[in-house]
C-alpha cells in the first residue's frame, strides 16, 4: 500500500515504523550468516584433518559433527522460509528507497545508523540470492578447499559423502527410523543429507551425481521420494 501511495504521509510513516524493526532482524540474520561461514570453515578443518578417515573423524568428534549438522539444518530451514516469503526483498527495497528519499530531503532517519548504505548494499546482495544461507556455506566450503591446497580435496568430499551416507542409512533403515521420536527428526536428517550433498556438488571436480561420485544417487533419490512434502527443491 505504501509503495502505491508515496504521497500519503501518514501511510508512509506507518509503513516506515513497521519496516525498520524488520530490517533490524534482516541485519541480524545477515551478520549471523557471516558467523556461520567462519564456524563452518573451522568445523571442516577439524573434521578433515589427517591422519583420520572421515568415518573415524565422525566417530571421534561426534559433538563437532552434530554442530555441522545443526548448521546445515538451520541453513536449509532458513532458506525454505525465505523462498516462501518474497515480502522480505520487497520490504528491504522499500526501506532503501525511503531512506534515500529521506536523505535527499534532509529528514532524520530513525534506523539509519543501524543499517548504513554500505551494509545495506551487502545485505541486498545477500537476500537477492534464492538460498542466501546455503550460498554462504557453499562459498565457505569452496574457499576452505582452495585455501588448504596441502589437504587432499578427498578429505573434504569424503567427509561430506560420509555424512550423506549416514543420514541416508538412518532414513532408509526401519530399525533406525523406528527410533525417531517425531517427524522433526526425519526433517532434520533430510535437510542435513540434502545440505551435505549440495556442498559436495560445489567442491567435487565432477559434482555429486557423476558415476565416480561417492554419493549414492539412486538410493538417495529413493529416500527423498518417500518424503516429498518435506523436501524443498533447491535451485
N, C-alpha and C positions, 0 to 999 in steps of 0.2 A: 504493500500500500504506500509506504513512504517513498519508494522509488517512483511510483506512478504520479505522486503529488509532491514534487520537490518544493513548491511554493507554500505549502501548508506548514507553517512554523510549528504549530502545536503537535502535528503528526510527526514532524521531523525530530522534535525534542523527545517525544515518546519513544520513537524508534532508536534514537541515539542512546537514550537511557537504557534501553533493552539490549543493544548490541555491544556496548562497552564491556559489561561483565562476561559476555560470551567470548569476546576477543581475548579477554584475560585468560579464559580457560584454554582457548586455542594456543595461546602463548605457552602455557604450562605444558601442554602435550607436545608442542614442538621442542621445547627445552628438554623434556623427558626423552624424546627420541634421540637427542644428542648423547644423553647419558646411557641409553640402551646401546648405542653404537660403540661407545667406549667399553661398556660391560661385555658386550658380545666378543669383541676382539680379545679381551682378557680371558674369557672362558675358552675361546678357540685355542689360545696359546697354551692353556693348562691341559686341554683335552687332546691335543695333537702332538705334544712334546715326545721326544724319544726318551727311553727305548721301548716304551709300552705300545702294544697294539690298541686299536680303537676299543675292542671288547674289554681288554684289561683296564683301559682308562675308565670306561663306563662302570666297571666293577669296583675299581679303586676310588674313584671320585664321584660317587653317586649323588652327593649333595650338589656338586657343580653341574652334573648332567641334568639334575632336576631344575636348577636355576636356568639352564639353557632352554629346557622345555617350557618353563614358565614364561620366559621372554617370548618364545615363539607363539605360545598360546595367546598371550596378551596382544602381540603384534597382529595376528590374523583376526582376532576378535575386534580390535580397534578398527582395522581396515574394513571388516564386514560392516560395521556400524557406519563408518564414513561413507562407504559406497551407497548406503541406503538413505543417506542424509545430504542431498545436494544443497540444502539450505546453508550448509557450512560455508561453501565458497561464495554464495550469494551474500550472506551476512558480512563476510570479510571484505568483499568487494565494495559493499555499501559503506562499511567503516572507512575504507581507504578513500573513497570518493568524497565522503562527508568531511573527513579530516583535511583533505586537500582544499576543499571549498572554504573551510573554516580558516585555514592558514591564509588564503588569498584575502579574506575579509578581516584578517587580524582578530579573529574571535578566539578567546582562550578555549582550548580543547581539553576537557577532562579525559584522562586516559592516554594522552599523547606521550607522556613520559614513560608509560608502561610499555607501549609498542611504538618505538620511533620508526622513521621511514626505512632505515637500513634493515632493521629487524623485520619490518612488515614485508619488505621485498623477499627476504629469505623464507618467511612463513608462507607467502603467496606461492612461491615455487614448490614448497613442501606440500601444501594442500592441493595444488594443481594435479599432483600425481593421483592416479586411480587408487593405488595402495601405498600411501606415503611411508608408513612404518615398515612395511615389507621391503620397499626400495631402500630404505635406510640400512636395514640389516643385510640386504644383498650387496649393497655398495661396501659395507663394512667387511663382509666376508671376502669380497674380491680384493679389497685393499689389504686385508690380512695376508692373503696368499701372495700378492705382489710385493709386499714389504718383507716377507720371510722366504726369500728365494733359496736360503740354505735348508729350508724344510721341504721335503718332498710333497708335492701337491696331493699325493695319495693319502698322506696323513690326514689332510683336511677332508677330502672327498670320502675316504673310508670311515671317518668319524660320522659324517652326515648320513652315509648309506647304512651304517650300523644302527644309528638311531631310528632311521626309517624302518629298518627291518624289525627292530624291537617293537615299535608301535604296531606294525602290520601283524606280527605274530600275536600280540596281545588282543588285537581286534578279531582276528580270524580263528583263534583257538577257543572253542567253547569253554574249556576248563578255566582259562584265564578270564574270559569275558564274564563268566558267571560270578566272578569276584567283584565285578564293578557294582558299586552300591547305588549308582544313579546314572541317568543319561548324560549328565555333565562330564562324567569320566570318559564316555565314548567320544563326546565332542572334543575333549582335551586331547585324547590320543589322535583323533583325526586331524586336528589343527597342527599338532606337532609333526605328524607324519608328512602332511602336505607342506609345511614350512621347511623342513629339512630337505625335502625333495626339490623345492624351488631354489633353495640356496645351493644345493648340489648342481642343479642345472645351470646356475650362473657361473660357477667356478670350474666345473669339469670341462676339459677341452672339447669334448664331443657332446656334452649335455647329458641329461638324465635318462633319455629314452633311446639311446643308441644301443646296438647289440652288445657292445663292450662295456656298457654301464653296469654297475653293481646294484642298481635299483631294480627290484623285481617288478617290472611294469605290469605284466599280466595279472599277477596276484594282487598288486596294489590297486589296480583298476577294479578287480572283483570286490575288494574290501570297500572302496569308496562307493561302489554301486549299491551296496547294502544299505547305505545311509545317505541317499541323495539329498534329502532335505537338510542335512547337517553340513553339506559341503557348498561353499561359495566358490564359483568358478573365477579364478584369478586371471587377469589379463597378462 
